[in-house]
Amino acid sequence: MLLQDRSKPLSVNLPGDRSYGIFFDDLDRLTDVMRKASVRPGKVLVITDTNVAGHYRGRLDALLKNDGWDPLILTLPAGETTKSPKHLQAIYDAALAWKIDRQTPILAFGGGVVGDLAGYAAATLLRGLPFVQVPTSLIAQVDSAIGGKTGINHEEGKNLIGAFHQPKLVFVDPKLLFTLPRREWHSGLAEVFKHALIRDEAFFAWLEASLGNVIARHPDVVPDLVYRAASVKAGVVSRDELEHGERMVLNFGHTVGHAIEKALGYGVMTHGEAVILGMKAAILISRRFHRSLDQARVENVLNQVPLSPIPAALSLPEVREAMNADKKRDRSSLRFVLLKRIGSSYVTHDVGEADIDAALAHALGRPF
């Protein structure tokens, strides 16, 4: 059992007056928390997507209006392809036509795609608007909504256009996760396991012991799971806001994962599915450097997460090519996050080509 007081907000502690809280509460408390975080009542531009709007748009609209807010809700298509210049421009056009000012907040009400896109709009409109994150997916609640990374994709890779723009607050209602499609829940578990593997061995042991309920999204485990995973992200960001050092470990599994997404075309596999494969690759490499790492224990947990079938058309050489174009490539070598042991991670550039090829073959279950 995890011993933690979920009634206490988590904090991202940053220099100056930019620190903010991560609040865990019922959605109906959102406007109270916004006021306490000095987000000015009045116009609020809400960005959501078709999936979330189908469940919650009416509820959020009524909540904001009943507390004196004037919401303009933009509902964009769901999916990774929405993180694009086209939809960013649509937000710009709507916001400027509505005559926003520099105190008009943008509220992201959705998963990681909505949060990244809305956050980049907030970072760039009028040189920066107040930003509120209300994440509705597991990936967003434990990872992407925390830390201020915003952006859109480019055909050369994910998140290559963006900015750091910290929110005024992050508001998490774990009950919103029960309307997620099953595949999206399983995808989000990638980031949960990632956080445990890189920084929290006790959390990994709890996930391992609770694995059946975790996979099944049992109400008894969801609040603890979200809070503990979010606490790892908040701590790392507080210590390294701009990814100059420690924050790089949050990319565990992403060097290979992003390459798989790119090689397939965004949206064929979910981000989390690709990251699980990427973590399997990183675990094999880690074991070659650190023989005491319990690879079988880690993979036994990761293998319990249901994944979509790996498309037969996925070519391992295409994945390697995508890796070489990845934004994490620098100093003429690929950057990998590896584990010394469960709960202890580090960044290295010293992974040989043969180890990379073997790791890809292992993760994808086919010879190179």
N, C-alpha and C positions, 0 to 999 in steps of 0.2 A: 504494500500500500504506500502511495506517495503521501508524505506528510507536508502539506502546503496550505496556506491560507489564501484561497482564491478570491476572497473579498477585498484583498489589497491590490490596488493597481500596480502594474509593473511600470518601470520608468526607463526611458532612454535618456541618459544623462550626457548633455553636450555643453560645450562652452557657451558663455553668454546667457542669453535668455531663450535659447532654442531647445531646451529640454522639454520633454512631453511625456504624458502618461499613456499607458495601454490599459484601458478600462474593460472589465468583464462584467456585463450586466445585460438585462433585458432591453431589447430595441426600444421599448417605450420610454426608457430613461435617456435616450440619446440627446434630446435638446437640452435637458438639464446639464448634462456633462459638457455640451458645447458652450453653453453660457459660462460655466465655471472656468472653461479654458479660454475665455475672452474672445470667442468667436462671435462677431457682431450679428445680432438678429437683423433680418431684412431680406434682401435678395440672397438666394443660395442656388448655385448651379449644380444640379445633381446629374452625375453620369452613371448610367447603369446599362445592362444589356437585356436582350429579349428573354433569356432564361430567368434571370432574377426578377425582372419586371413582372413576369407572369405570376410570380408568387407574392411579391411584396410591394410593388409600386404603389398600389392604393393605400396600403397601410402607412408607408413612409410619407406619402403626399399629405394624408390626413394629419399625421403626427406633426409635421412641420407647420402646416397651416394653422392647426389648433394652438400652437405655441407662438404665433405671431410672425412666422417666416413666410417669405414669398418664393416658393420653389419653382424653378424651371427645370423639368426633368427631361434629359435627352436619353433616349433608349437606342442603343447601338446594337448591331448584330453580334451575337455571341460567337466567340472563337478567336483563335490566335491571329487570324488574318485582319482582325479589327485594329490590331496594334500597328497602324500604318499611317503614312502622311495623309492619306485621303480622309480618314476619320478624325485625325488631329485637326485638319482644316475645318471639318464640320463643326467641331467644338469651338474653334476660333470664331467662325462665322456666326454661330448662334450667340456666343457670349458677347461679341462686340455689337451685334444688332440689338441685343437686349440692354445695352448701355450699362454694362457692369462698371464698377469702380475698383480701386485698389484694395478695398476692404471686403469685396464680394467673395465669399468662400466658394471653393469648388469641393463638392462632396462626392467621393468615389464610393459607389454602392454596388459592389460586385466582387469578382475574383481578381486574380493577378493581372489579367489583361486590362480590365477596367481601371484598376488601381494604377498601373504603370502609365497608361494613356492619359487618364485624368490628372495624374500627378505631373506629367510633363507639360500638359496644358497649363496647370497652375504655376509651374516654374517659369513659364515663358510669357504668359499673358500679362501685359502691363508690368513687365519685369518682375513678376512674382505676386501671386495671390495666396491668401490663407487656404490651407488644404486640410481636409478631414478625410480620414480613411475609415470606412465601415465595411470591412471585408466579409464576404459571404461564402467563400470557399475555404477548405482546409489549408491549401497552400498559402492563401492570402492571410488567413488568421495567424498562422504560425511563422510566416516567413516574409512574403513579398510586401505586405502592408507596413512592415516595420523596417525602418532604416533609411528611408528617403531616396532610394533608387527609383528613378522614373525613366520612361523612355518608350521608344517604338523600335520596331524591327526594320532591317534593311535586307535586301536580297542577298547581301554578302554575309548576313548572320543576325542573330538575335541581339536586341538591345544595343545596337551599335550607335544609335542616336539617342541621347538622353542627358540627364542632369541629376545631381543630388538636390533634392528639395524636400526638407523634412516636414511632416505634417504637424498641425497644431495638437492633434490627438489621434489615437487609434481606438476605435470602439468595437469591441468584440462581443457578439452574442452567439455562443456556441450552439444554441438551439436552431440557428439559421442553417446549420450544417445538415439537418435531417431532411431537407428537401433537395440536397445534392444528389445527382445521379450516382449510382454505385461506382461507376468507373472513375468519377471525379474524386470520390472519397478515397478510393484506392490510390489514385494518382497523388493525392495530397500526403498520403502516408510516407511517400519518398522523402519529403522534407522533414517530417517528424523523425524518422529513423536517422536521417542525415544529422540532425542536431544532436541526437543521443550519441551517435557514433563519434562525432568530432569533439564533443565537450562534456558528456554526462553519462558515465558508465552506469550509475545507479538508475537513471532513467531508462537506459537500454535494457537493463535487467527487469525493470517493471514492465516494459513493453513486451519483452520475451515471455514473462510469466502470464501476462494478460492477453496474449496474442489472439486467441479466439475472439474475445470480446472487442479487441481493437479492430480486427478485420471486419467484424460484423457491425461495427459502429454502435455498440451497446451504450445506452444513455448513462450507465454507471461509470464509464471510463472516459467519455468524450471531454467533459470539462477539465479533468486533470491533465489529459493528454495535450489539449490545446494550451493550457496555462504553462505547463512545464516546457513544452517546445518553444513557445513564444519567449519564455524567460531566457533561454539560451541565446536566441537571436538578439534580444534587447541587451544582454550583457556584452556580447561581442561588438555590437554597434557602438555602445557607450565607450568602449575602449579604443575603437578604431573606426571613426565615422566614414572616412573617405577611402577605405580599403588600401591603406599604405602598408599594412602588415597583417595583423591577426585576422581581419575580416576576410582575407582571401580564403581562409579555411572553409568558409560557407560555400565555396565552389566545389566541395567534395562531390565527385561524380559528374560534375558539369562539363569538364573538358570533353569527355566522350559523349555525355548526354546531349549537349548542344550540337555536336557534330552529327549524331544520329538524327536529330530533328531536322537539321539542315539537309542532310543527304536524302531523307525521305520526302521532304517538303513539309512545311509547318502544318500541324493539324492531323497528320496521319497517325502518329503516336502522341499521346499527351506528354507534356513536359515531365511530369512525374514518372511516367513509364520509362521515358528515355533516361532519366536520372537514375532510376533503379538499375538499369543496365550499365550505366556509367559507374555506379558504385561497385557493381560486381567486378568490373574491369579494374577499378582502383584498389579493390581488396586483393585481387590476385597480385598486382604489382607490389602492394604493401607487404604481402607475405614473403615476397622474394627478398625484400630488404630486412624484414623483421620476422624471423622464423617463429617467434613465440606468439605472434598474433593468431588468434583462434578463428581462422578463415571459415571453417565449417560452421561454427556457431553463428557467425554473422550471416552467412549465406543461407542457413536454415531459416532465419527470420525473413530475409529479403525474398526468399523463394515462396513464402506463404502469401505474398501479395499478388492477387490475380492481375495478370497483364494481358493486353491484347496480343494476338500472335504477331511475331516479328515478320514483316512482309518478306516474301521470298526474293523480291526484287532488290532488297537492300544489299548493296555490294560493300564488302569490307574495304576495298581500295577507295571507294567513294567516301566512306566515313573518314579514312585517313586524310584524304584530300580536304575534306571539310574541317578536320582538326587543324590542319596546317594554316587555314585561313581564319581560324578562331581569334577573337580579340584578345585572348589570354596569351597568345604567342608573343614572346619577347626574348631578347638576347639570343635569337636564333635557335631557341629550344622551346618545347612545350612545357607549360607549367602544370604540374599535377599536385593535388592534395592527397596525401597518403596518411595512413594510420600507423603509429607505433604500436598502439594497443587500443582497445575499445575505450573511447573517451579522451584519447590523446592524438591530435593530428598536427600536421605540419605541411609546409609548401616546399616543393623541390622542382628543380629544372633538370635533374640528373637521372632521367629515365631513358634507357636505351631503346633504339628502334625495335629490337627483337622482343623486348618486354612489352612494348606497346602493341605489337602485332599479336603476341600471345594473349594479352589481356582482351583485345577485341574479339579474338576467336573464342575465348572462354565466355565472355559476356553474351555473345550472340549465338553461341552454340553451333558454330560451323568453322571449318578450317579456313585459314587465311588464303 
